[in-house]
């Protein structure tokens, strides 16, 4: 594991210290969990943004429609 040094605003560090004491866990574990959650939220937001952008792209929409037609044809053949 790599060591990372950073500065935090005093009020945030106080909140971190209080929560670490209250939960009886090391501060770095709280920071690690919070960072994982935040990065996951950023990844999800990026994913949603790409889908929203794709809905405005006519080429992507047409490819999706063509793909659905092919998929339905395959389903029909597999049922027979």
N, C-alpha and C positions, 0 to 999 in steps of 0.2 A: 504494500500500500504506500502511496506517495503522500508526503506531507505538503499541505497547502496553507499558506499564510495570507490572511486578508484583514481588512479593517471593516468594522461595522459601526453604524451610528450608536451612540451610547444607549438610547432608548431601546433599540432592537437587541443589543447585547444584554441589557437588563432583563428584557422579556425572556430571552434565551436562557439566561442564568436561572431565573425564577422557575421556568418550565422544567429545566433539567433537574433542579432540586426537587420540585413537586413530583416529577415522574421517576426520580431516582435513576436517571439514565445519563450517560455522558452527552455533553453538548454536541460533539461531532456526530453522534447518532441522530439527533434531531435535525441537524443541518443536512446530513446525508439523505434522510427520508424526505425532508422538505424539497431538496433539490431534485430528487428523483421524481416526486410528484409534479413539480413545476415543469421539468423537462418533458415529462409525459404529456402534460397539458399543452405545451408548445407544439409537440409532435402531432397531437390530435388536431389542434387548430390549423396547423399547416396542411394536414390531410383534408380537413373540411374545406379549407380555402381552395385547394386544388380541385375538389369536386365541384365547388361552386363555379370556379373558372371554367371547368369543362362543360358545364351546362350551357354556357354562352357560346361554346365553340360548335358551329354547325358540322364541321368535319367529324368531330368526335361523336356527336349525336348520330350522324348517318352511319358511322362504323358500328356503333352500338346497335342500331336498328338492324343492320345487315347481319350482325352476329346473332341477334335474337331470332331472325328468320332461319339461319343455319341451325341454330340450337333446336328450334321447333321441328324442323325437318328431321333432324337426328332423333328426336324423341318419338316422332311418328314412326320412323323405321324401326326403332328398338321395341316398340309396342307390338309390332306385327310378328 
